[in-house]
Amino acid sequence: MYEKTKRVLYRQTGNVSFQKGDEMEECKIKNCAEKIYKNGLCEKHYQELMVEAGANTANKKAEKAVGADIDLKASVGIQLEAFLLRVARSAEKLVSKYRSFTKLDGKDTVEIYLRRAESFERKGQYDKAVSLMEKVIELRPEDVVVFYRLGFDYENTGMNKEAIGAYKKAIELDAKNLDSHYRLGLLYSKNGSHNEAMAHLKKARELGPEYAEVNYRLGIVYDKKKKYTEAVECFNKAIEIDSANIRYYKSLGFTYDSMGKHDESIACFKKAVELEEG
């Protein structure tokens, strides 16, 4: 429904091209075959659900839930969801009430869970996001992005073992998933498993050599392994990509100091101080 209802826009919006044949011929409400009046609803249901419930309030809730990248004010699916959120605070209740109003299928259910999870993630309520993403996994067991998001939510609730499992599953589904390799590298480094951390961060750098933070984090692992030459190479690469990052100069300075290269170390710390002072 989410993808379908994105197309049901006012003709004047201009944000999404409206082509002949995109219109929905019948009212979206279940068991209603009346001709569309506005926003995918017949006149009766439009008055009941949009006007009397307060379309402006629904629109604001829709913008907050979905974001401002695409104008979905006229998307009947999103507006109905926003309206129903007024009477259903949990995703389970939302899905139940949504289904009682509309012709909701499994794909629609997933989209509702994903949007609610995203809302919790933005608020930092990762524990609530986890419960929803676990439901999505049951419906989309082969979705790489879903496993990555679940791993990230696990990680932010301190469930590192579960996060590692989710990231590994994402990589199993797509060996070139840079983000999962990167997050695994960080988690393994955090728990002292430096060989595993190195393997995943090296893979992440192979997939995204232009990412400064990937190079930097790999340099940190090399430094912990006392592979100072490799660490210096990584830190210098990170600085080449992002020359204004103070952490990179400090870490490079510490590594030079460990190598006994004190002049180079001092030069790095001087640069860090210059950046700090603006």
N, C-alpha and C positions, 0 to 999 in steps of 0.2 A: 504493500500500500504506500509506503514512504516514497518509493521511486515513482509510482503511478501518480500520487497526489501532487508531487512536485510540478507536474505538467498542468494541473488544473489551476491556472493563474488567470487573473484579470487580463484582458487583452492589452490593457494599457501599461502593464508593468515594465516590459522591456528587458527584465533581467533574465528571463528564460524565453527562448523563442516559442511562440505559440503557433502551431500549425494545424491546418484543417484536419479533423479526425481525432484530435487530442481531447476534444470535449467528451464528457461523460453524458450519455444520453439519459440515464435514469438517476434519480436521487440516490445518494450514497447510503442512506439509512436502510437498514435491513427490512426486507418485505415491503419496501415502498417503490412503486413503479411510476411515480409521478414525474413529469418533465422537470428538468433542472430550471431553477429560477435564478440562483446566484450561489457561487462558491461550491458547486456540486450538490446543492440541496434544493429540494422543491420549496415553494414559497412557504408552505406550512411549517416545515422543519427548520427552514432558515429563520423564521420569526421565533420559533420556540427555542432553538439552540444558540443562534447568533445574536439576535437583537435583544431578546429578553434576558439572556445570560450575560450580555455585555461583550460585544465583539472586540471592543478595544482592549478589555482585560485579557481576553483570550489571545489576542495578537501579541500583547506584551509578554505573556507567558510563553508563547511560541518562540518569540525572538530570544528570550532568555534560555530556553531549552535547546534551541538548535543553533543559535549564533546568527550573526549578521552577514555571513558570506553570501547567502542567497535569500531573496525576499520571498518568504513563504507565508505571508499574511493571508493570502487567498487559498492556501492549501487546506482543503476541508479536513484531511486526515490530521494535520497538525493542530488545526483549530479545535477539532473535536477532542483531541488529546488534551490540549490546554484547558478546555472547558471541564473535562472529566477530572483533571487534576484537582479541581476545586472540591470534588467530593470523594476523591480516592487518593490518599497520601502514599500508599505503598504501591510498588509496581505490580504486585499480584492483583490488588484490587483494581488498579488501573486497567490491566489487561482484561479482567473479568467484566468490568463495566463497559470498556471499549467494545468487547465482543458482543455484549448485549445490545449495543447500539448499531454496530456495523458488521460488515461481512469480513471479519478478521481471520486471517490464516496464519500459519506458522511463521512465514516471513515477516508479517506485520508484527507479530509478537516479539520477534528478535529485535526489530527496529525500535520498539518501545523500550525494551530492556536496555539496549545500547544507549539510547538517548538519556534514559534515567541514570545509567551508570556514569555517563559522561558528566551529567549534572553533579553527581556526588563527587566525582574526581576533581572537578573545578573547585568544589568547596573543601577539598582535602578530606572528605569522608570516605576513605578508601575501604574501610570495613564493609560499608553498605554497598560500595561498588563491587566488591568481591562476590557477594551473594548473588548479585545480578549477572555478573560475568560468568559465574559457574553455571547459571541456568542457560546462558547463551551457548556455552560450550556443548551442552547436551543437545542443542538444536543445530549447532554448526561445528561438529567435531573435526572438520578438516580446514578450518579457517585460521590461517597463520596470524593475521592481525589480532584476532580475538585471543589467541593464546598469548601473544605478546602483551596485550593490554591486561590480561588476567595476571601474568607474571609481574607486571609493573604494579598492579594493585596489591598483590601479595607482598611484594618487596616493601611497599610503603606502609604495610601493617605489621612488618617485622616477621613475616612468614617466609623467611629466606629459603628454606628447604622446598617449600611449595613453589616459590618463585623460580628456583632453579629448574624444577620439573616442568613448569609451564614454558620457560624459555627453551629448554631442550626439545620440547614437543614442537615448538614453532620452528626450530632449526631442522628437526626431523622432517617437517612438512616442506621447508624451504631452506636448504643449506646456505643460501646466499642472503639470509635475513640479517643484515648488518646490525640492526638495533638489538636483536636478541643475543648475538655474539658479544656485543659491547656490554650489555647489562650482565651477562654471565661472567665476563671478564672482571667487572667491578665486584660482583658478589664473591667470586673465588678469591680475588685479591683481599677482600675484606676478611674472609675467614682463614687466610693464610695459605690457601692452596695456590701457590704462585705458578706452578707449572701449568695447571689448568687455566689460570688467569691469562698467562702468557699466550697459550694456544688460541684462546678465543679473541684476545685483543689483537694478535697478529692477523687473525682471519678478518677481524673488523677493519684493520688498517688496509688489508689487501682489497677489501670490498669498497672502502671509502678512504683512500689515502689523503684526500683533501680536508678531512675533519681534524682540526687541531686537537680537540679533546681526546680523540682516540690515540693519537700519537703521544700526547702527554701522559695518559694513563698507562700506556705500554712502557713509556720511559720510567714511570714510578715502579713498575714491576721489575724491570731490568735493574734498577738501582737497588731494590730490595734483594735481588739475586746477586748483587755485586758485579753485575755485568755493566760496568760503568761506560765503556766505549759505546755500547748499544744504547744506553740511557741517554748519553750526550747527543747521539744522532737523533733520537726521538724528540728530545726537548728542543733541539735546534730546528727540527722540522715543524714542531708546533709553533715556535716563535716566528718562523718564516710565514706561516699561515695567519697567525694572530700576534702581531708584534706589540700589542698593547696589553697583553695579559701578564700581570705582575707575578702570578703563581709560577708561570713558566720560567721566568728569569731566576726566581728564588730556588726552584728545584734544580735548575741547571747549575746555579752557584754552589749548592750543597754537594752535588755530584762532583763538580770540579774539585771542591775541597777534599772530598774522599779520595780523589785521585792524586792529591798533593799538588794540584795546579792552582796555587793560591792567587796568582795575579788574575787568572781568568775568573776565578771565583769572586774576587773583589769587584771586578768589572761588572759581573752579573748583578751583584747586590747593589751597586751604584745605580745601575739602570733601573732596578726595581724601586729604589728610593725616588729617583727622578719621576717615575710614573705615579708613584703614590702622592708626590707633592704637586702633581699636575703640571 
